[in-house]
Amino acid sequence: MWFVFEAEYEIEDRRANWNKPVRDTMAWHGPFDTEKEADEVALARMWAKIDLYAHKARTVDMTAKPEAS
């Protein structure tokens, strides 16, 4: 099961700090059945906000994996 995490990030010393997403801009999209489908959504979200330097959308695999016995 795949999701897309999207957010704008804090600017520090004129650079985006990719470890500090702005809480009000965080969004989850999904679930998607395949990584390909999630990648297409992430790419579309990135292009939708191409004018924002500190914006990123990335895919996240949330598939539950069975424990090794």
C-alpha positions in Angstrom: 0.0 0.0 0.0 1.5 3.3 -1.1 0.9 6.9 -0.1 2.2 10.3 -1.1 3.4 12.7 1.5 3.4 16.3 0.5 4.6 19.4 2.4 6.4 22.7 2.2 9.5 23.0 4.4 11.1 25.6 6.6 13.7 27.9 5.1 16.9 28.3 7.1 19.9 30.4 5.9 18.1 30.7 2.5 18.0 26.9 2.1 15.1 24.4 2.6 15.5 22.3 5.7 14.1 19.0 4.4 13.8 17.7 8.0 11.3 20.4 9.0 8.0 20.3 7.2 5.6 23.1 7.9 2.7 21.5 9.8 -0.1 23.5 8.1 1.0 22.4 4.6 1.4 18.6 5.2 -0.9 16.4 3.3 -1.2 12.6 2.7 -2.6 11.3 -0.6 -3.7 7.7 -1.1 -3.7 4.8 -0.6 -2.5 3.5 -4.0 -2.1 -0.1 -5.0 1.2 0.3 -6.8 4.4 2.3 -6.5 4.0 3.5 -10.1 0.6 5.0 -9.3 1.9 6.8 -6.3 4.9 8.0 -8.3 2.6 9.5 -10.9 0.6 11.4 -8.2 3.8 12.6 -6.5 5.2 13.9 -9.8 1.8 15.6 -10.5 1.9 17.3 -7.1 5.5 18.5 -7.6 4.6 20.0 -11.0 1.5 21.6 -9.5 3.7 23.6 -7.1 6.8 23.9 -9.2 7.1 27.6 -8.3 7.7 26.8 -4.6 11.3 26.0 -3.9 10.7 24.4 -0.5 7.9 22.0 -1.6 8.3 18.3 -2.0 6.0 15.3 -2.6 7.4 11.8 -2.0 6.1 8.2 -2.1 5.9 6.2 1.1 5.5 2.4 1.3 3.2 1.5 4.1 2.8 -2.1 3.3 2.6 -4.3 6.4 5.2 -7.0 6.1 4.9 -10.3 8.1 7.3 -10.8 10.9 10.1 -13.3 10.3 9.6 -16.5 12.4 
